[in-house]
Amino acid sequence: MKFKYSCLFASLISVQPALANDINEIEKITVTSDFRANDIQNVTASVSVISDDVIEQRHAFNLQEILGLGANVNFASGASRGRFIQIRGIGERSQFAEPINPSIGLLVDDFDFSGIAGVASLFDVEQVEILRGPQATEFGAAGMGGTVKIKTQDADADQSSKFTATLAQQNTWNLGVAHGDALTDKLFYRVAVNQFKSDGFVYNQFLDRDDTNNLDELTARLKLKYVFSDNISWDLNYQYFDIDNGYDAFSLDNDGVTRSDEPGKDTQETHALGLKGQFLLSQGTLTASLNHTTSDLIYGYDEDWTHVGFHPFEYKSTDYYFRDRDMTSLDLRLLSNSQSLLFNNTTQWLIGAFVRNIDESLNREYTFASADFNSQYQPTNNALYAQTESQLSDSLSVSLGLRLDQYDIDYADSNGFAEQVNDTLVGGKAVLKYAIQSASIYTSISRGYKAGGFNPDERVTAQRRLFEPEYNWNYEVGIKGQGLNNDLSLRFALFYMDRENTQISDFDVQIRQDGTPDFIDIIANADVGTNKGLEFEADWQASDSLFLAVNYGYLDATFGRYQLADGTVIEKQQQAQAPKHTFNLSILGYLKDNLSLRVEADAKDNYRFSDGHNVESPLSVVVNAQMRFEWQQWTFSLWSKNLFDREVYVRGFGGFSNDPRDEYAFPEPYFQLGDGRQFGLTASLVY
C-alpha cells in the first residue's frame, strides 16, 4: 500500500497543472449557481469553477473530460458518455428502469438535465461550476449530494465571436462557430453551433469495424436578450441537442475488441426552450423563469456481446430502452435590494416558489420478454423556499436557508403494476462566516434529500418493492484566503456527511431455464451511510510566465447494516464510486510571449464499481499535454490526451459470466474501457 501511494506521488509531482484564465493574473472567479452571483472566495461552500480557457486548453468536448478538475468528483459511463456523476461518493451509476431520482443535479443554464447528462457538451461555455455537498435550498431533490452547472455564453452587449476546428486520431473531428451582436440598442443575440464526431477506441472484430462505439454529437443554441427598460429585461434561450452515439463497449477479454453482431446505440434528441424575465422593483428584484424540455432517448446493447456461430453454448439477446421525456418548470423568485433589508438594514432575504412536472414514457424491447414492456412515470414536485443572510458585525455573518418540497410520483406499467408515492421533504442550511482581512472561515450544517420510490420489475419480491426517501446531513468547516500579494488563492473544506436511509444500487442475478444469466437491478435502503473527508484547492501565480494549480480530495465513504438480495448481511462496506484519493495537478508556462505549454495529471485511487459486487477500478493517473501558439486572433494547438496511454476503466461488472467458452460457469469481472492515447490539432479564432 505504501509503495502504491509512493508511485502515485512520484507520478504526480513530475507534472504540475493550471487553472488560470490569464497567465498574467489570477482573475476574480464568479459563482453563478447561488441565488446571488458571488466571488468564489466568498462562497460559503466547497466549489470548483472551470473556466472557458481551461476547457479549451484541455480540448474537452464533453463534461466527463473535465470532472477530474474537481476534488472528490467521479463519474460512471453507463452509456457512451459519463453521464452519471458522483460527488463525495454520492450519485447514481446507471439507469434501466423508472423511477430513479438523481442525487446529483446537472443544469445547463436554467435547464435541468439531471439523470440525462448526455447533452453535456462544452462548446461556447463560459464556465462549469461544481458544488459539493447538499444544495437543497437552491436546487431541491436533485442536489442531495451536489450540483454541476454548465453556464453557456450569454447574449449581451459584451460578447465575442469564435470559430474552432479540430482534427485528431480515431477519425475525430470537431467544428464549432459562435457569433453574437446587437440587433438594436435593446436587442442582442447569440448563436452557437458545434458538431463533434469520432470513431471511438473500440474495434469490432466480427464486423471488422472501428466505429461501432462512435460519437456523433450536434449542439445548437440561440439566445436573445431584450432590454425593455432600465428595470425590465427578457431572455430567451433555445438549445437543441442531437446525440447519435454507438454503444459497443464490452468484450469477453476486456481488451477493447468486441465480437457483437448487433452493436448498440445511445441516442438523445432534445429541444429545450426557456424564457426568463427580470423586473427591478422598488423593494427587490423579481425573477420569473419558465422552461420546457422534450427529449427522445434510445439506449440499447447487444447483451450476449458475441455473434451467431461464435460458440455452441451461445445465446442471442438485445436489450433496448426507448424513452420520451417532457419536463416543464416554473421558478418565481423575489430578492431583496438595498431598500428592503431587514433588521436595521443588516439582512438580505429572498423567497421563491418552484413547480415542475415530468412526463416520461418507457418502451423496453427485450429478447427474453414475452412482450414489450411499457411504463408511464409522472413525478411532480412543488416547492417553497427562502433564504436570509445577516451581517452580524463587520466580520461575522450568518445565512439561513429552508426549502419545503412536496414530491409526488404516479407510475403504471404494462405488467399491471401501478403505484403512487407522496413524500414531503424538508431541507436547508445554516452557515456562519467570519472574515479576516483577505481570508474567511465558515462553518455550515446543511440537509439534502431525494424522494423515495419503488422497484417496478414484476420479479421483485414484495419486501423489496418500495424504498424510502434518503436524507443527507452535511457538517462542514471551510477556509478560503489569498496571500503573496494576491498571487496565491487557497480553498480548504473539511466535511462529515450522515446519510439516513441510504439508497444503494443492488442487483439480483437469476439463471434462466436455458442456463443464461438474467440481471434484475433494484434500489434498496441501507441503514446508515457515512461520507467524510476533505477538499483542498490552490491557485498560484508563481511568476509572470508560470501558473500552478492543485486540487486534492480525500474521502472515506461507507454504509452498513444492509442485507443483499442473496441474504448476505453487510455490517460495513465502502461505498461504490468513492475513491479515497483524487488529485489534479498542472502547470501552465509561457516559453515565449505567444508560445505556451500546459501539462497536467488527473488521478483517482482505486474504488468499487457497485454496491452489489466487489469488482474495483485500479488506481489511475492520466496525463494530458498541450503546446499552444498564438498569432494575432488565432490560436493553434498540438495536444495529447492520456499521453502515456494508461488503461482506464469507466464502468465494471462482476459476479457473473457472460462467456459461452466456459459454459457461463466462472464469474468474471468485465470492464468498460476509457479512452486511450490520442493526439490532435486545433485551430481557433476569437474576434
Secondary structure in CASP SS format (residue, H / E / C, confidence):
PFRMAT SS
TARGET T0000
AUTHOR 0000-0000-0000
METHOD secondary structure of the structure
MODEL  1
M C 1.00
K H 1.00
F H 1.00
K H 1.00
Y H 1.00
S H 1.00
C H 1.00
L H 1.00
F H 1.00
A H 1.00
S H 1.00
L H 1.00
I H 1.00
S C 1.00
V C 1.00
Q C 1.00
P C 1.00
A C 1.00
L C 1.00
A C 1.00
N C 1.00
D E 1.00
I C 1.00
N C 1.00
E E 1.00
I C 1.00
E C 1.00
K C 1.00
I C 1.00
T E 1.00
V E 1.00
T C 1.00
S C 1.00
D C 1.00
F C 1.00
R C 1.00
A C 1.00
N E 1.00
D E 1.00
I H 1.00
Q H 1.00
N H 1.00
V C 1.00
T C 1.00
A C 1.00
S E 1.00
V E 1.00
S E 1.00
V E 1.00
I E 1.00
S E 1.00
D H 1.00
D H 1.00
V H 1.00
I H 1.00
E H 1.00
Q H 1.00
R C 1.00
H C 1.00
A C 1.00
F C 1.00
N E 1.00
L H 1.00
Q H 1.00
E H 1.00
I C 1.00
L H 1.00
G H 1.00
L H 1.00
G C 1.00
A C 1.00
N C 1.00
V E 1.00
N E 1.00
F E 1.00
A E 1.00
S C 1.00
G C 1.00
A C 1.00
S C 1.00
R C 1.00
G C 1.00
R C 1.00
F E 1.00
I E 1.00
Q E 1.00
I E 1.00
R C 1.00
G C 1.00
I E 1.00
G C 1.00
E C 1.00
R C 1.00
S C 1.00
Q C 1.00
F C 1.00
A C 1.00
E C 1.00
P C 1.00
I C 1.00
N C 1.00
P C 1.00
S C 1.00
I E 1.00
G E 1.00
L E 1.00
L E 1.00
V E 1.00
D C 1.00
D C 1.00
F E 1.00
D E 1.00
F C 1.00
S C 1.00
G C 1.00
I C 1.00
A H 1.00
G H 1.00
V H 1.00
A C 1.00
S E 1.00
L C 1.00
F C 1.00
D C 1.00
V E 1.00
E E 1.00
Q E 1.00
V E 1.00
E E 1.00
I E 1.00
L E 1.00
R E 1.00
G C 1.00
P C 1.00
Q C 1.00
A H 1.00
T H 1.00
E H 1.00
F H 1.00
G H 1.00
A H 1.00
A H 1.00
G H 1.00
M C 1.00
G C 1.00
G E 1.00
T E 1.00
V E 1.00
K E 1.00
I E 1.00
K E 1.00
T E 1.00
Q C 1.00
D C 1.00
A C 1.00
D C 1.00
A C 1.00
D C 1.00
Q C 1.00
S C 1.00
S C 1.00
K E 1.00
F E 1.00
T E 1.00
A E 1.00
T E 1.00
L E 1.00
A E 1.00
Q C 1.00
Q C 1.00
N C 1.00
T E 1.00
W E 1.00
N E 1.00
L E 1.00
G E 1.00
V E 1.00
A E 1.00
H E 1.00
G E 1.00
D E 1.00
A E 1.00
L C 1.00
T C 1.00
D C 1.00
K C 1.00
L E 1.00
F E 1.00
Y E 1.00
R E 1.00
V E 1.00
A E 1.00
V E 1.00
N E 1.00
Q E 1.00
F E 1.00
K E 1.00
S E 1.00
D C 1.00
G C 1.00
F C 1.00
V C 1.00
Y E 1.00
N E 1.00
Q C 1.00
F C 1.00
L C 1.00
D C 1.00
R E 1.00
D C 1.00
D C 1.00
T C 1.00
N C 1.00
N C 1.00
L E 1.00
D E 1.00
E E 1.00
L E 1.00
T E 1.00
A E 1.00
R E 1.00
L E 1.00
K E 1.00
L E 1.00
K E 1.00
Y E 1.00
V E 1.00
F C 1.00
S C 1.00
D C 1.00
N C 1.00
I E 1.00
S E 1.00
W E 1.00
D E 1.00
L E 1.00
N E 1.00
Y E 1.00
Q E 1.00
Y E 1.00
F E 1.00
D E 1.00
I E 1.00
D E 1.00
N E 1.00
G E 1.00
Y E 1.00
D C 1.00
A C 1.00
F C 1.00
S C 1.00
L C 1.00
D C 1.00
N C 1.00
D C 1.00
G C 1.00
V E 1.00
T E 1.00
R C 1.00
S C 1.00
D C 1.00
E C 1.00
P C 1.00
G E 1.00
K E 1.00
D E 1.00
T E 1.00
Q E 1.00
E E 1.00
T E 1.00
H E 1.00
A E 1.00
L E 1.00
G E 1.00
L E 1.00
K E 1.00
G E 1.00
Q E 1.00
F E 1.00
L E 1.00
L E 1.00
S C 1.00
Q C 1.00
G E 1.00
T E 1.00
L E 1.00
T E 1.00
A E 1.00
S E 1.00
L E 1.00
N E 1.00
H E 1.00
T E 1.00
T E 1.00
S E 1.00
D E 1.00
L E 1.00
I E 1.00
Y E 1.00
G E 1.00
Y E 1.00
D E 1.00
E C 1.00
D C 1.00
W C 1.00
T C 1.00
H C 1.00
V C 1.00
G C 1.00
F C 1.00
H C 1.00
P C 1.00
F C 1.00
E C 1.00
Y C 1.00
K C 1.00
S C 1.00
T E 1.00
D E 1.00
Y E 1.00
Y E 1.00
F E 1.00
R E 1.00
D E 1.00
R E 1.00
D E 1.00
M E 1.00
T E 1.00
S E 1.00
L E 1.00
D E 1.00
L E 1.00
R E 1.00
L E 1.00
L E 1.00
S E 1.00
N C 1.00
S C 1.00
Q C 1.00
S C 1.00
L C 1.00
L E 1.00
F C 1.00
N C 1.00
N C 1.00
T C 1.00
T E 1.00
Q E 1.00
W E 1.00
L E 1.00
I E 1.00
G E 1.00
A E 1.00
F E 1.00
V E 1.00
R E 1.00
N E 1.00
I E 1.00
D E 1.00
E E 1.00
S E 1.00
L E 1.00
N E 1.00
R E 1.00
E E 1.00
Y E 1.00
T C 1.00
F C 1.00
A C 1.00
S C 1.00
A C 1.00
D C 1.00
F E 1.00
N E 1.00
S E 1.00
Q E 1.00
Y E 1.00
Q E 1.00
P E 1.00
T E 1.00
N E 1.00
N E 1.00
A E 1.00
L E 1.00
Y E 1.00
A E 1.00
Q E 1.00
T E 1.00
E E 1.00
S E 1.00
Q E 1.00
L C 1.00
S C 1.00
D C 1.00
S C 1.00
L E 1.00
S E 1.00
V E 1.00
S E 1.00
L E 1.00
G E 1.00
L E 1.00
R E 1.00
L E 1.00
D E 1.00
Q E 1.00
Y E 1.00
D E 1.00
I E 1.00
D E 1.00
Y E 1.00
A E 1.00
D E 1.00
S C 1.00
N C 1.00
G C 1.00
F C 1.00
A E 1.00
E E 1.00
Q E 1.00
V E 1.00
N E 1.00
D E 1.00
T E 1.00
L E 1.00
V E 1.00
G E 1.00
G E 1.00
K E 1.00
A E 1.00
V E 1.00
L E 1.00
K E 1.00
Y E 1.00
A E 1.00
I E 1.00
Q C 1.00
S C 1.00
A E 1.00
S E 1.00
I E 1.00
Y E 1.00
T E 1.00
S E 1.00
I E 1.00
S E 1.00
R E 1.00
G E 1.00
Y E 1.00
K E 1.00
A C 1.00
G C 1.00
G E 1.00
F E 1.00
N C 1.00
P C 1.00
D C 1.00
E C 1.00
R C 1.00
V C 1.00
T C 1.00
A H 1.00
Q H 1.00
R H 1.00
R C 1.00
L E 1.00
F E 1.00
E C 1.00
P C 1.00
E E 1.00
Y E 1.00
N E 1.00
W E 1.00
N E 1.00
Y E 1.00
E E 1.00
V E 1.00
G E 1.00
I E 1.00
K E 1.00
G E 1.00
Q E 1.00
G E 1.00
L C 1.00
N C 1.00
N C 1.00
D C 1.00
L E 1.00
S E 1.00
L E 1.00
R E 1.00
F E 1.00
A E 1.00
L E 1.00
F E 1.00
Y E 1.00
M E 1.00
D E 1.00
R E 1.00
E E 1.00
N C 1.00
T C 1.00
Q E 1.00
I E 1.00
S E 1.00
D E 1.00
F E 1.00
D E 1.00
V E 1.00
Q E 1.00
I E 1.00
R C 1.00
Q C 1.00
D C 1.00
G C 1.00
T C 1.00
P E 1.00
D E 1.00
F E 1.00
I E 1.00
D E 1.00
I E 1.00
I E 1.00
A E 1.00
N E 1.00
A C 1.00
D C 1.00
V E 1.00
G E 1.00
T E 1.00
N E 1.00
K E 1.00
G E 1.00
L E 1.00
E E 1.00
F E 1.00
E E 1.00
A E 1.00
D E 1.00
W E 1.00
Q E 1.00
A E 1.00
S E 1.00
D C 1.00
S C 1.00
L E 1.00
F E 1.00
L E 1.00
A E 1.00
V E 1.00
N E 1.00
Y E 1.00
G E 1.00
Y E 1.00
L E 1.00
D E 1.00
A E 1.00
T E 1.00
F E 1.00
G E 1.00
R C 1.00
Y E 1.00
Q E 1.00
L C 1.00
A C 1.00
D C 1.00
G C 1.00
T C 1.00
V E 1.00
I E 1.00
E C 1.00
K C 1.00
Q E 1.00
Q E 1.00
Q C 1.00
A C 1.00
Q C 1.00
A C 1.00
P C 1.00
K C 1.00
H E 1.00
T E 1.00
F E 1.00
N E 1.00
L E 1.00
S E 1.00
I E 1.00
L E 1.00
G E 1.00
Y E 1.00
L E 1.00
K E 1.00
D C 1.00
N C 1.00
L E 1.00
S E 1.00
L E 1.00
R E 1.00
V E 1.00
E E 1.00
A E 1.00
D E 1.00
A E 1.00
K E 1.00
D C 1.00
N C 1.00
Y E 1.00
R E 1.00
F C 1.00
S C 1.00
D C 1.00
G C 1.00
H C 1.00
N C 1.00
V C 1.00
E E 1.00
S E 1.00
P C 1.00
L C 1.00
S E 1.00
V E 1.00
V E 1.00
V E 1.00
N E 1.00
A E 1.00
Q E 1.00
M E 1.00
R E 1.00
F E 1.00
E E 1.00
W E 1.00
Q C 1.00
Q C 1.00
W E 1.00
T E 1.00
F E 1.00
S E 1.00
L E 1.00
W E 1.00
S E 1.00
K E 1.00
N C 1.00
L C 1.00
F C 1.00
D C 1.00
R C 1.00
E C 1.00
V C 1.00
Y E 1.00
V E 1.00
R E 1.00
G E 1.00
F E 1.00
G E 1.00
G E 1.00
F E 1.00
S C 1.00
N C 1.00
D C 1.00
P H 1.00
R H 1.00
D H 1.00
E C 1.00
Y C 1.00
A C 1.00
F C 1.00
P C 1.00
E E 1.00
P E 1.00
Y E 1.00
F E 1.00
Q E 1.00
L E 1.00
G C 1.00
D C 1.00
G C 1.00
R C 1.00
Q E 1.00
F E 1.00
G E 1.00
L E 1.00
T E 1.00
A E 1.00
S E 1.00
L E 1.00
V E 1.00
Y C 1.00
END
